Each structure stands twice: as structure tokens, then as C-alpha cells.
Amino acid sequence: MEQFSTIFLSFIDTWGYVAVAVLMGLENACIPIPSELILGFAGYLIFAGKMEFFHATVAGMIGGMVGSIITYYIGAKGGRPFVDKYGKYFFMKKSHVDTAQEWFDKYGIKAVFFSRLLPVVRTFISLPAGFAKVNMKKFIIYTFIGSLPWTMFILHIGMILGENWKTMLAVGHEASLVVSAILVLTCAFYYIRWKRNKKKVVKQ
């Protein structure tokens, strides 16, 4: 897919938000287009004054959600045998599907949320969710709240790096870990604060 990078960047530069949505849809449909490439370049365009952060976030989320839902239905309707047989024609590696399956088997539908911040797994987790035919409403909610931090973070980093945005392509996995750590610490902070406030209310 690397040889297509120039084409993807040209597509985004020409079609803007529509291209971001389309490419994020393909990425979440297990086509190996790095979100760091899509959102990183979009972040640079925001830096250059050619895009708006809010609109780029919306475009990325719409594309990501549509791609995830399509992948869910592929898993639900075709099952694992279908993906194993035909996935290779859509650049789906069996090892990647296996990894996503392991995460889902271990954590269930919760994996749909936090795996969105992990390398490889984030684009394949919709398949095992589809295999298991989990509740669609919950799937959509977990996908949304898991995808939003990643989308906004990569766009923001692209803005900060500016003309050096390609740096994140070399540290994409490390960026995932940073976002995961930030999200975990944030959740822990609000959970602890909620517990403390609850105790205060009970004492009163």
C-alpha cells in the first residue's frame, strides 16, 4: 500500500473532507491505509489553513463509523470462514484477524472500545464483533467513544508537527500507546473523583 501513499495524499488535498471520510472508511473496513497518513496529513492541512479541525474530525468519524459498521456486517453475515477465504483479496491478513479475535475473546464487547487505540487491532476488531453478532447499538456506542480520542489526537499532532507531520508515520504504534495511557489516566481521574463525591454525598 505504500506505493499508493502519494495518490491518497493527492486525493485528500483535492477533495478535502470527503476524501478523509472515504479513506477512513476504507481503513476501518480493514484496508491497510494508515490512519496516521490520513489524519496526519489532514492535521497538516489544518495547520496550513486549508481545513478546519471540527470538520476534519466529523469527516474522520463519519468515515470510520461507516467502515466499522460495514466490517461488522461482513463478519455477521459471512462469518469467519468467509473472511478466511476471501479476506486476502482485500488485504486482510489472517494473523491480524486472529489477534483481533483473541482480544475480543478475552474482553468481549469492551474490546471494541479500548482496542480502537491499539495498533492493528483497532481496524480489525469489528470482524470478531460481527462474528459474535453483538448488540449493534452497543457496538456503535463503543466504536464511537473509542474512535473519537484517536481521531482528534492524530489530527492535533498533525497540526502541531505542521510540515513535519510525516514524523508520526514512523512512530504510529508509539502514538497509540500514548493515547491509550492518556485515556486510561483520564478515566481513572474522573472515576476516583466520582467515588469521592459519592462518599461526600452519603456522609451528608
C-alpha positions in Angstrom: 0.0 0.0 0.0 3.0 2.3 0.5 3.2 3.0 -3.3 -0.3 4.4 -3.1 0.5 7.0 -0.4 1.1 9.8 -2.9 -2.3 9.0 -4.5 -4.1 9.1 -1.2 -2.4 12.4 -0.2 -3.4 13.9 -3.6 -6.9 12.7 -3.1 -7.2 14.4 0.3 -5.6 17.6 -1.0 -8.1 17.7 -3.8 -11.3 16.5 -2.2 -10.7 17.5 1.4 -13.2 16.3 4.0 -14.9 13.9 1.5 -11.5 12.2 0.9 -10.8 12.0 4.7 -14.2 10.3 5.2 -13.7 7.8 2.3 -10.2 6.8 3.3 -11.1 6.5 7.0 -14.0 4.3 5.9 -11.7 2.1 3.9 -9.2 2.0 6.8 -11.9 0.9 9.2 -13.0 -1.7 6.7 -9.6 -3.4 7.2 -8.0 -1.9 4.1 -4.4 -1.2 5.2 -4.3 2.6 4.9 -2.7 4.0 8.0 -4.9 6.5 9.9 -1.7 8.3 10.7 -1.3 9.0 7.0 -4.9 10.2 6.5 -5.4 12.2 9.7 -1.8 13.3 10.0 -2.0 14.9 6.5 -5.4 16.3 7.4 -3.8 17.8 10.5 -1.1 19.4 8.4 -3.8 20.9 6.1 -5.5 22.3 9.2 -2.1 23.8 10.1 -1.9 25.3 6.6 -5.3 26.8 6.8 -6.9 24.5 4.2 -9.1 22.6 6.7 -11.0 23.1 9.9 -10.3 20.9 12.9 -14.0 20.3 13.7 -15.0 19.4 10.2 -12.0 17.1 9.8 -12.9 15.4 13.0 -16.5 14.9 11.8 -15.4 13.6 8.4 -12.9 11.2 10.0 -15.6 9.9 12.5 -18.3 9.5 9.8 -15.9 7.5 7.6 -14.6 5.5 10.5 -18.1 4.6 11.7 -19.4 3.6 8.3 -16.4 1.5 7.6 -16.7 -0.2 11.0 -20.4 -1.0 10.6 -19.7 -2.4 7.1 -17.0 -4.6 8.6 -19.3 -5.7 11.4 -21.9 -6.8 8.9 -19.3 -8.7 6.8 -18.4 -10.6 10.0 -22.0 -11.2 11.0 -23.2 -12.3 7.6 -20.2 -14.1 6.2 -18.7 -15.4 9.4 -15.0 -16.4 10.0 -15.0 -19.0 7.1 -15.9 -16.2 4.6 -13.3 -13.8 5.9 -10.6 -16.5 5.9 -11.4 -17.5 2.4 -11.9 -14.1 0.7 -10.2 -11.7 3.1 -6.8 -12.0 1.4 -8.3 -10.3 -1.7 -9.0 -7.2 0.4 -5.6 -7.2 2.1 -6.9 -8.8 5.3 -4.1 -10.8 7.0 -5.2 -13.8 8.8 -2.8 -13.1 11.6 -4.4 -9.7 12.1 -7.8 -11.2 12.3 -6.5 -13.8 14.8 -5.1 -11.0 17.0 -8.4 -9.1 17.0 -10.3 -12.4 17.8 -8.0 -13.0 20.8 -8.7 -9.6 22.2 -12.5 -10.0 21.7 -12.5 -13.5 23.2 -10.7 -12.1 26.2 -12.6 -8.9 26.8 -15.8 -9.2 24.9 -17.6 -6.2 23.6 -15.4 -3.9 25.8 -12.6 -4.7 23.4 -14.5 -2.7 20.7 -13.9 0.4 22.8 -10.3 0.2 24.0 -8.8 -1.7 21.1 -9.5 1.4 18.9 -6.3 2.8 20.4 -4.2 -0.2 19.7 -2.1 -0.9 16.5 -3.6 -3.4 14.1 -6.4 -4.5 16.4 -8.3 -1.2 16.0 -9.1 -1.8 12.4 -9.9 -5.5 12.7 -11.9 -5.6 16.0 -15.2 -5.1 14.1 -14.9 -8.5 12.5 -15.0 -10.6 15.7 -17.7 -8.4 17.0 -19.6 -9.3 13.8 -18.8 -13.0 14.2 -20.3 -12.8 17.7 -23.3 -10.7 16.4 -23.0 -8.4 19.4 -25.7 -5.8 20.1 -25.5 -3.3 17.3 -26.4 -0.3 19.5 -23.6 -1.1 21.9 -21.2 -1.8 19.1 -21.9 1.6 17.6 -21.5 3.4 21.0 -18.3 1.6 21.9 -16.9 2.2 18.4 -17.7 5.9 18.6 -16.3 6.6 22.1 -13.2 4.6 21.3 -12.5 6.2 17.9 -13.1 9.8 18.8 -9.9 10.3 21.0 -7.7 8.7 18.4 -9.1 10.8 15.6 -8.8 14.0 17.5 -5.3 13.2 18.8 -3.8 12.3 15.4 -5.3 15.4 13.8 -3.9 17.5 16.6 -0.5 16.0 16.4 -0.5 16.7 12.6 -1.3 20.3 13.4 1.5 20.6 15.9 4.1 19.0 13.6 3.0 21.0 10.6 5.3 20.4 7.7 7.0 17.6 9.7 3.7 15.7 10.0 5.2 12.6 8.4 7.3 12.0 11.5 4.2 10.3 13.1 4.2 7.7 10.4 7.4 6.3 11.9 6.1 6.4 15.4 2.5 5.4 14.8 2.5 2.5 17.3 4.1 4.6 20.0 1.4 7.2 19.4 -1.3 4.6 20.0 0.3 3.8 23.4 0.4 7.5 24.3 -3.3 7.9 23.6 -4.1 4.8 25.5 -2.2 5.9 28.5 -3.8 9.4 28.4 -7.3 7.9 28.1 -6.7 5.4 31.0 -5.4 8.2 33.3 -8.3 10.4 32.4 -10.9 7.7 33.1 -9.1 6.8 36.3 -9.1 10.5 37.4 -12.8 11.0 36.8 -13.7 7.7 38.3 -11.8 8.5 41.5 -13.3 12.0 41.7 -16.8 10.4 41.2 -16.2 8.0 44.0 -15.0 10.8 46.3 -18.0 13.0 45.5 -20.4 10.0 46.1 -18.9 9.4 49.5 -19.3 13.1 50.4 -23.0 12.9 49.4 -23.5 9.8 51.5 -21.9 11.4 54.6 -24.1 14.5 54.3 
